[in-house]
């Protein structure tokens, strides 16, 4: 069934009828905010007043920085996998000709629809991507996994879930198109300095190779390059959001890396307790001096294209 919320189209053809994950009662609060706010200024006022991590995480306009610089045009079609509450959807819709969102949760899709209800180029497909994928008839110029790729093992039984997910989406990539992956670096400096692992809240969990975690999994740069090679003939371009991909103030590249003294905004985990084992700014300067910043960047943004045969 298709329904309209403002100019947004929701399609629940592949929806199971129940949300497979939820953050609980806070999602009702998020929906109420999305229905009542209509401008970035109103959202920022609510963020300041409520002092809530979920409210800031889902509604801060800074979230959109991760894609706002990409050369997406009104000629391009975008497939956003795991759109959630729409923190990135609006930024994509401003640039693209069309945005097709795939999202498991109806509740989060409602938040997305209400906050972006003026966008007439957005369709939200409810359901698991493996099921929705079978119904996709178009090719897309950009396919995004923003904070989603690390959960691939949660939503498929394939024994190689990360390679499988890349191979699955590659079927829907237009010639010259890009897969866009934003993900934490398992070896990010903040984890050495005393931040708990973003997904499971345990200190050093990723550094130790996820000994207590089965499903969610982030990667080092070397591991990602190996994964892309194993998944197919993919060509990665690495970028380095700072301080991380969630709230990026700067995005560096191999062609323009940070200089000594540039990296001073390092308290970026607002939702969890952390240790302060050393001065991250000084250690970043040491890494920069030794050409190691790309290996220890807190997050990666990867543009993944296909090698021409």
Secondary structure, 3 states (H helix, E strand, C coil): CEEEECCEEEEEEECCCCCCCCCCCHHHHHHHHHHHCCCHHHHHHHHHHHCCHHHHHHHCHHHHHHHHCCCCCCCCEEEEECCCCCCCHHHHHHHCCEEEEEECCHHHHHHHHHHCCCCCCEEEEEECHHHHHHHCCCCEEEEEEECCHHHHHHCCCCCCHHHHHHHHHHCCEEEEEEEEEEEEECCCHHHHHCEECCCCCCECCCCCCCCCCCCCCCECHHHHHHHHHHHCCEEEEEEEEECCCCCCCEEEECCECCCCCCCCCCCCCCCCCECCCCCHHHHHHHHHHCCCHHHHCCEEEEEEEECCC
